[in-house]
Amino acid sequence: MSRSPVRSGASIAGTLRRVASAVSDDALRPAPASYVNAPIGPKRTLLTKSVPIDDLVAAKKRAGATLNDACLAAVAGAMRQLARGRGSSPAPLKAAVPVSVRDDGEQGELGNRISFAFVDLPVEARLAATRLDRVRTQTAALKRAGRPAATEALLGAAGWLPGPVKTQVARLAASSRVYNLVVSNIPGPREPVYMLGAELLEAYPVVPLAEGHALSIGVFTYRDRACFGIHADPEALPEARELPGFLRREVRELAAPGSMGVVRNGRRAGAKRAVKGSGGGSRTASRRG
């Protein structure tokens, strides 16, 4: 069925507007230089850590954030600890975060419709409350502006380009100049899942590494656990082995009562008073039902 010229023209005009929005946005701003962006070899390691999802839920409720915000804030805190352990000054990292751009009416369709949002992980912020607040502010602004849809339009527009140019655009989009690492949150069921009588206990995402990216982190939320899969090049980033412990410590910090007080100007309200008064692919485990 041929499309109406008027409708086709309106569709193209809408796409161009979204492309212009993505170009004007800082989605294409170069990522900061970081030790996580280094030449990588063929070796890979998958490190895992499972944490209680209730800890993340408690943190996100107190901050008025989302579960994804809490996961991103936990990663920011863990990367802060990693930088300090390396003797480096904690600095922001630009994360590429896959998001679904399906409309409500498309939820039942097969396949994926994924774009990317780019979020600055506030690794430099000292307080867990500040990190979560900054992530929440960013993601809320991205949603209001429709930035993931704009990025989808920009990537889709690359299909109009000649073959050689399209290849170069694809390489640029996956380069360390655009983002430092991928952090992907995959929501799973809250009920137990079985196969041939075996109950799934845990599942860990394996997010692929692009050239020049020594680290990616996936999170799969299933039943009462959030399962972090840390995929890394063990030679380019040997310190990645510390990340499971850092993530657990950071989630506990986010969930600690009183740790998520109101943040004003990067400082937690009441902190001063308190001081004064006190002096891919996936790895799974299963059991038989």
N, C-alpha and C positions, 0 to 999 in steps of 0.2 A: 504494500500500500504506500503510495507516494505521500509525502508530507506537504502540507500547505506551505507555499513560499513565505507567507506572512509568519506562520508558526515557526518555520525553520529559521527565518531571520531573527525572530525574537529569541529563539533558543541560542543562536550564535552570539547575539548581543549580550544575553545573560551570562554566557560562558566567558566572554571577553571581560565583562565587568568583574566576575569572580577572579579571573586571571590577574587583572589589574590590581585587585584587592590583595592577592597573595604577593604580587611583586612589590607593592608598596609596603606590605607588612614586613616585619623583621624575620619572617620565616626564612628568607634567603640571606639574612645577615650571617657573615662567616662565624663559625664556631670558634671559641677561644682555643689557643694552643694548649694541649694537655698531654700528660704522660700516657693516657689511655689510647692515644692515637699514635701508633708506631707501626713500622713494618711488621707484618705477621707471617708466620710460617705455617706448616701443615698440621702441627700438633694442636690438640684441643683438650680442655678439661671441663667437666661439668661438676660444679660444686652445688650442694643443695642445703636448704634450711627451711624447715616447716615451723611456723609460728601460729599461735592461737588467733583466729580471725577476730575474736571478741576484743582483743587488745586494739586492733586497728579500728574496729567499729566504735569502741569507746572514744578513741582519739578523734575520729572524724565527726562524731556527734557533738562533742564539746566544742569543736572548732567551726561547726557549721559547714563542714567540707564533705567531700565524697570519699568513698573507699579508695578510689584511684588516687586521689590527692594524698591520702595517708600513706599509700604504698610509695608514691614518688618522694614524699618527705622522708620516709624511712631510708630509701636509697640515697637521698642527699646526705642524711646523717652518717650512713655507713661510708660513703665516699669521703666525707670529711675526716672520719677516723682513719681511713686508708691513707689519705694525703698526709696527715700528721705522723702516721707510722713510717712513712717514707722520708720524713723530714722536710716535706714540701709545705708551702703555705696553702691552706684550703682556698680554692678558687671556684667560681661558678662553672658548671658544665651544662652544655646544651643537649637536651635529650630529645630524641625523636620518639614520639609516643603514638603507636598505631591506635586509631579510633574508628569505630563503625560510623558510617555516614548514611545508613539506611533510614528512610522515612518510616513513620509508624506503620504505614500501609504496606511496607516491604518486608516486615519482620518474618513472614512465613516463607519467603522465597529462598531457594537453594543458593549455595555459594556465598562468597564474602564480598562485601563492598567496603573496602578499607581505605582510609587516607591517613595522613599523619598530622599531628599537632606537634609544635616545637615548644618545649618548656625549659626555661632556665632553672636548673636545680640549684637552690641557694646553699651550696656547699660551704660558703664563707660565713654563713650566719651561725652564731654560737649557740643559740637556744633552739631546742626542738620545736617549741611553740612558734617561734619566728619562722622557721623553715616551713612548717605546715601552713602558716598564715600566708606566706608569700606564694607558695604553690597554689593554694586555694584562690588567691586573688588573680593569678595568671590564668588558670584554667577557666574561671568564671568569665573573664574578659574574652578569652578565645571563643567560648560558646556563644556569648552575646554577639560577637562580631562574625560568627560563622566561619572562622578561619580554617577548620578542617575541610569544609566544603570548598573553600577557595583554593586550598592546596590540591584537592582532588581535581578541580578544574584545571589548575596549572599543569599537573602531571598528565591529565588527559589531553590537554592541548598539544603536548609533545607528539602525539600521534599524527598531527598534521604536518610534521616536519619531514624533510627528506631523510632517507635512511642513515647516512653518515652523521648528519647533525643530530638525529634522534639518539644515536649511540652515544655521542658525546654528552648530550643532556642527561641520559641515564647514568653515565659514569659520574657526572658531577653530582647528581642527586644522591648517589650512594657514597660520596667521598667524605673524608674527615673534615673538609672545609665547610660542610653544611651542618654536621652534628657530631657530637663526641661519642655518644653511645645510644643504643636503643633500650628503652624500658617499656616492656609490654605487659599489660595486665589482662588476663583472660578469665572472665567470670565463669565459674563452673556451678554445678548443681549443689544445693544444700542437702539433698537426699542421697543416700548411698547408691552406688552404681555397681552392677554385677555383670560378669560375663562367664557363662558356663558354670555358675555357682560360686565363682570366686569374687569376693568383694574388693573393689578398688579402695586402697587405703590412702595413697598419695600419688600425685602426678606432677612432674617437674618439666616446665617448658624448656626447649632448647632453641633459643633465638639465634639465627645464623649470624656469623661475623662477616661484615663487609671488609674489603681491603682497607688497611689503615686503621681498623677498629679492633682493639685487643680485648674488648669486653662488651657483653650485652647481658641484660637481666630480664628474665620473664617471671611473672607471678601468676599462678593458677590458684584461684580460690575454690575450695571444694569442701563441702560439709562445714566442719568447724575449724579448718586450717587454711592458712595462706602459704602456698608452697613456692618458695623462691628458687628459680633455676639460674645459676650464675655460670655463663658460658664464656670461657676465656682462652687465650693463647697462653699456656703456662710459661713459655720462654719470654714472650714480650711483656707479660705482666705477672710475674711470679707471686707478687703480693696479693693477688686475687684470692689466694687460699685463706686469707684472713677475713674475707667478706661475710661468710656465714655467721661467724661470731659477732661481727660488727652489726649485721642486720638484726640479730636477736636482741642485742643490747639497745639498739635504737628503737625498736618496736616497744620494748619495755619502758624506755624513757618517754615515748609518746603516750603510752597508756597510763603512766604513773599519775595517781591523783594529785592535782595541784600543779602538774607540769604544763597544763594547757590553759593557763590563765589568760585574760585578755591581753593582747599584744598591742602596744602603742609605740610607734616610732622605733620598731625593732626591739623593744624591751618589754618584758613581761610585767604587767602591772602588779604591784604588791611585792615584787622580789626584794626591793630595797628595804621595805618594812620588815619582811620576814628575817632578813639578815640582821637587822638592828635588834630585833626582839630576841634573837637566839644567841647573841654575844659574839626444643625443638625437636622434630622428634621429641619424646618425653621418656623419662625414666619412671617406672611405676612399681608399687609394691602391692601385694594382694594377699588375701587370706581366704580360705574356703568357708563358704557360708553353711 
